[in-house]
Amino acid sequence: MTTETPRWFTSSYSNNGGACVEVAINLATPHGIVPVRDSKDAAGPVLSVPAAAFSTFVAGVRDGELGTV
């Protein structure tokens, strides 16, 4: 497996029966993107998020800036 192949993973906090997203952060450094997909539809569409934007999003979640539902 090379850095060209996404290595998908789901957060260890996502223990909700599979209704979550998967990310492939191994492409962040070599390509500047973080692919994101629906874990229930592995063959479905992939959203490529700029690595800097993904980092900002994760920091906002950790800091509680996005609120709760």
Contacts in CASP RR format, 6 or more apart in sequence:
PFRMAT RR
TARGET T0000
AUTHOR 0000-0000-0000
METHOD contacts of the structure
MODEL  1
MTTETPRWFTSSYSNNGGACVEVAINLATPHGIVPVRDSKDAAGPVLSVP
AAAFSTFVAGVRDGELGTV
1 7 0 8 1.000
3 26 0 8 1.000
3 27 0 8 1.000
3 29 0 8 1.000
3 30 0 8 1.000
3 31 0 8 1.000
4 27 0 8 1.000
6 24 0 8 1.000
6 26 0 8 1.000
6 27 0 8 1.000
6 35 0 8 1.000
6 46 0 8 1.000
7 24 0 8 1.000
7 26 0 8 1.000
8 22 0 8 1.000
8 23 0 8 1.000
8 24 0 8 1.000
8 37 0 8 1.000
8 42 0 8 1.000
9 22 0 8 1.000
9 23 0 8 1.000
9 24 0 8 1.000
9 25 0 8 1.000
10 18 0 8 1.000
10 20 0 8 1.000
10 21 0 8 1.000
10 22 0 8 1.000
10 39 0 8 1.000
11 20 0 8 1.000
14 20 0 8 1.000
14 21 0 8 1.000
14 39 0 8 1.000
18 39 0 8 1.000
18 40 0 8 1.000
19 39 0 8 1.000
19 40 0 8 1.000
20 39 0 8 1.000
21 36 0 8 1.000
21 37 0 8 1.000
21 38 0 8 1.000
21 39 0 8 1.000
22 36 0 8 1.000
22 37 0 8 1.000
22 38 0 8 1.000
22 39 0 8 1.000
22 42 0 8 1.000
23 34 0 8 1.000
23 35 0 8 1.000
23 36 0 8 1.000
23 54 0 8 1.000
24 34 0 8 1.000
24 35 0 8 1.000
25 34 0 8 1.000
25 54 0 8 1.000
27 33 0 8 1.000
27 34 0 8 1.000
27 35 0 8 1.000
28 34 0 8 1.000
28 51 0 8 1.000
28 54 0 8 1.000
29 51 0 8 1.000
32 50 0 8 1.000
32 51 0 8 1.000
32 52 0 8 1.000
33 48 0 8 1.000
33 49 0 8 1.000
33 50 0 8 1.000
33 51 0 8 1.000
34 48 0 8 1.000
34 49 0 8 1.000
34 50 0 8 1.000
34 51 0 8 1.000
34 54 0 8 1.000
35 46 0 8 1.000
35 47 0 8 1.000
35 48 0 8 1.000
35 49 0 8 1.000
36 46 0 8 1.000
36 47 0 8 1.000
36 48 0 8 1.000
36 49 0 8 1.000
36 54 0 8 1.000
37 44 0 8 1.000
37 45 0 8 1.000
37 46 0 8 1.000
37 47 0 8 1.000
38 44 0 8 1.000
49 57 0 8 1.000
60 66 0 8 1.000
END
